[in-house]
Amino acid sequence: MTVAIRRTSRELLHAAIERHVQHLLDVHVEDFGKEDDVVLRMVGWHLINSGDREAFRSGRKLLDKAANGRLHPPPHPRWWVGPSAGALDLAGLLDPYSVELMWIDGRPQWRVGGRLWVRDDDRDWRWYPLLHVDRHADAARTDVFWIRLGRRMHHAV
């Protein structure tokens, strides 16, 4: 039998700082006095945007811990726009779906994936680059089209 021990926020931060201090030189000491989830997000985004794959993995762990299993794109106005009137009658549906931050071609990218349904026909599992998510997460803009979103999968961290 294998027992998994979940690390605390401070243990994850300590390990990330120890391994990737070269990417965190512009973080001020005062910033570490904030609440744990704020510090996890701050250090996590620094590591993700560093351009180093191992730092990305550590940063992703920090963001997952801060999000408690439901990682969302960062709060930025471009992520929260809705589909146009012409795209409201969407034929495609991802149900269930997942929004993931992945390392692709040497940089972090947001992807949306799920079981694709087109007019009640199951088209198997698909992943698309995520460009926009509407305000209520009812639809997502990919590099191909707007697609309706069904139930979001919950991941255990």
C-alpha positions in Angstrom: 0.0 0.0 0.0 1.3 3.5 -0.9 0.5 6.5 1.2 0.8 9.9 -0.4 1.6 12.8 1.9 0.5 16.2 0.7 3.0 18.9 1.2 1.9 22.1 2.9 2.0 25.4 1.1 5.1 26.5 2.9 6.9 23.3 2.1 6.1 23.6 -1.6 7.3 27.3 -1.5 10.5 26.3 0.2 11.3 23.6 -2.3 10.5 25.9 -5.3 12.6 28.7 -3.9 15.5 26.3 -3.2 15.4 24.8 -6.7 14.7 27.9 -8.8 16.1 30.9 -6.9 17.6 32.3 -10.1 14.1 32.9 -11.5 12.9 34.7 -8.3 15.5 37.4 -8.0 12.9 40.2 -8.6 10.6 39.0 -5.9 10.8 41.2 -2.7 11.2 39.7 0.7 8.1 41.7 2.0 6.0 39.8 -0.6 6.5 36.6 1.4 4.6 38.0 4.4 1.3 37.9 2.6 -1.3 35.1 2.8 -0.1 31.7 1.6 -2.4 31.5 -1.4 -1.3 35.0 -2.6 2.4 34.0 -2.2 1.8 30.7 -4.0 0.2 32.4 -7.0 2.9 35.2 -7.1 5.8 32.7 -7.0 3.9 30.2 -9.3 3.4 32.8 -12.1 7.0 33.9 -11.8 8.2 30.4 -12.3 5.7 29.6 -15.1 6.8 32.6 -17.1 10.5 32.0 -16.6 10.9 30.0 -19.8 12.4 27.0 -17.9 10.5 23.7 -18.1 11.4 22.5 -14.6 10.5 25.9 -13.2 7.2 25.6 -15.0 6.4 22.3 -13.3 7.2 23.8 -9.9 5.2 26.9 -10.6 2.3 24.7 -11.8 2.3 22.8 -8.5 2.2 26.0 -6.6 -0.8 27.3 -8.6 -2.6 24.0 -8.2 -2.1 24.1 -4.5 -3.4 27.8 -4.4 -6.4 26.9 -6.6 -7.3 23.8 -4.6 -7.7 21.7 -7.7 -9.5 24.2 -10.0 -6.8 26.2 -11.8 -8.3 29.1 -13.9 -6.6 31.4 -16.4 -5.3 34.6 -14.7 -7.8 37.4 -14.2 -7.3 39.4 -17.3 -10.0 41.2 -19.4 -9.2 39.3 -22.6 -10.2 36.0 -21.0 -13.7 37.1 -20.1 -15.4 38.1 -23.3 -18.4 36.3 -24.8 -19.2 34.8 -28.2 -20.6 37.1 -30.9 -24.3 36.9 -31.9 -23.3 34.7 -34.9 -21.5 32.2 -32.7 -24.4 31.8 -30.2 -25.9 28.8 -32.0 -22.8 26.6 -31.5 -23.0 23.0 -32.8 -20.0 21.8 -30.8 -20.0 20.9 -27.1 -17.1 19.8 -24.8 -18.7 17.7 -22.0 -17.0 17.1 -19.7 -14.2 19.6 -20.2 -11.0 20.7 -18.6 -8.9 23.9 -18.7 -5.2 23.1 -18.3 -2.0 25.1 -18.3 0.5 23.0 -20.3 4.1 23.3 -21.5 4.0 23.2 -25.3 6.8 24.2 -27.7 9.0 25.6 -24.9 6.4 27.9 -23.3 3.3 27.8 -21.2 -0.1 27.6 -22.9 -3.7 27.4 -21.8 -5.6 24.5 -23.4 -9.2 23.5 -23.2 -10.1 19.9 -23.8 -12.9 17.4 -23.4 -15.2 15.0 -25.0 -16.3 16.7 -28.2 -20.0 16.3 -29.1 -21.3 17.6 -32.5 -25.0 17.3 -32.9 -25.2 14.5 -30.3 -22.4 12.6 -32.1 -19.4 11.7 -29.9 -16.2 12.8 -31.6 -13.8 11.5 -28.9 -11.5 13.6 -26.7 -9.9 16.7 -28.2 -7.6 19.5 -27.0 -7.6 23.1 -28.4 -5.5 26.2 -27.6 -7.6 28.4 -25.4 -7.9 32.0 -26.5 -10.9 33.3 -24.5 -13.5 32.1 -22.0 -16.8 33.9 -21.7 -17.7 35.4 -18.3 -19.8 32.5 -17.1 -17.7 29.7 -18.6 -20.5 28.7 -20.9 -18.4 29.0 -24.1 -14.7 29.1 -25.0 -12.9 30.5 -28.0 -10.2 28.3 -29.5 -8.0 28.9 -32.5 -10.6 27.2 -34.6 -14.1 28.2 -33.3 -16.3 29.1 -30.3 -17.4 25.9 -28.5 -20.0 25.4 -25.8 -18.8 24.1 -22.4 -20.6 21.5 -20.4 -19.6 20.2 -17.0 -16.1 21.0 -15.8 -14.0 18.1 -14.5 -12.7 18.4 -11.0 -9.1 17.3 -10.4 -7.7 16.2 -7.1 -4.5 17.9 -6.1 
